[in-house]
Amino acid sequence: MLTGKHLIDGEWVAGGGVFQTVAPATGEVLQAQVCDADAATVALAAEAAERAFPAFSATTPAERAAFLRAIAEEIEARGEQLTEVAGKETALPAMRLNGERGRTTGQLKLFADWIEDGSCFDARIDRAMPDRQPLPRPDIRLVLKAIGPVGVFGASNFPLAFSTAGGDTASALAAGCPVVVKGHPAHAGTAEIVAEAIRAAIEKTGMPKGTFGLVQGASIESGSALVKHPLIKAVGFTGSLRGGRALFDLAVSRPEPIPFYGELGSINPTFLMPAALAARADEIGKGWAQSLTMGVGQFCTNPGLVIALDGPDLATFTASACDALGGVPAQTMLTAGIAKAYRSAIEARQASGVVEVKVSGTQGAGCDVAPVVFETTAAVWLENPDLHDEVFGPAAVIVKCANADEVARVAAALEGQLTATFIMEDADLEAVHPLLPVVERKVGRMIRNAYPTGVEVCHAMMHGGPYPASTDVRSTSVGTKAIERFLRPVAYQGFLQEMLPAALKDDAATPVLDNGTRR
């Protein structure tokens, strides 16, 4: 039975107001009474996290790894219930949810392996050189330490992999930081089930009760209270540009500003190069259409902008893509609010008079929407910044360029993106080379001959990019490098061996390299 309550210091408690959860596919009320956290409730969760911080951050990487693996086990044990509840709350199919659950537990296990390896804590040792001239050098040692309690916002489009036990939570816990999650109001039941799995893992591994907390919330107050609370030392967020920017501004305007790691928006440009279009325009059109409509276009890596030289080959691509998209029926979006925003953005572009509608399926009722593709020239796109904005859903703009110079001008005008894709043949190398130094300054991940939807959880993944794709161009929210967001460097000068963290002691298991680093 779902309680609709918050998890604070290991207990399910009420607090604040109430809200309802609604099934997007049917309009059915799923939970009539879910607690909506107020500032006082958020404060209780933050205080519990702070009480847990000294003990939890002092655990060894092996102990935290066991905790992460226990969370994965507890989530898998609730697999059928999660698929049933999340399916109703999000209208996502069971196959997608089962795959997302596997990704969620897989990244927990990957992070467990990585922190046991130890290299992510970047231990560095510069031994004393008392005889150095003209001045001696003291013994200085450095290691990355947990930053403090972390606030995490659940994402609407990934109820598991980017929410309660998703990448932000997993990376913060791996770093040694207690976490307070503000659950997404669209899938409060899913959040509660996952939170219960984490609570069970805390009990199983003997971690402090306040190591994890969940506050449910549909109000602006619940989210802003979490960002503003003085005991929260960093925030992870995946969501809209508007909402994320508002929270970012709160984070940096606090009396003690804190890091805000927000993934906000991206149109993920796809460059179709001439030789590739000449060789396989029809195939590319079908593949791109499939990527555009994956998950009803509700992926942050959705390929919402196509850039190519105008001509018969681009016309073939467009016809192929539109033919494929024309056969896609209206599909259910995650929430009524997301569907309404999608329709409003589509209507605004249609009313602008600066784009041509190439395909527009019949928009359904309620949360059901169909794909829409617009086409325009490079000159018009460059003169209308509104066309550069993300439309969250299965919508895209094809930009026709008269020559290579226009392609370069469009590339230079791009805002920050998560990804950029080059569909190309070897014969396109000469045309691609001058674009690479321009585009790589705009994006976090460069892709060749694949579509951007789908983000591998691995060591080398970069899921972030220049603003507005994210609020910190140096960080990723996917992959093991994400752990670094919630660590800070601390140096120890002249310390006795018994005073040092374990990773910096001379008898640590990992050797010190000639350059002073420990791997």
Summary of the structure (lengths in Angstrom):
residues: 519
radius of gyration: 24.5
end to end distance: 47.2
largest distance: 80.2
contacts: 1900
relative contact order: 0.13
helix: 44%
strand: 21%
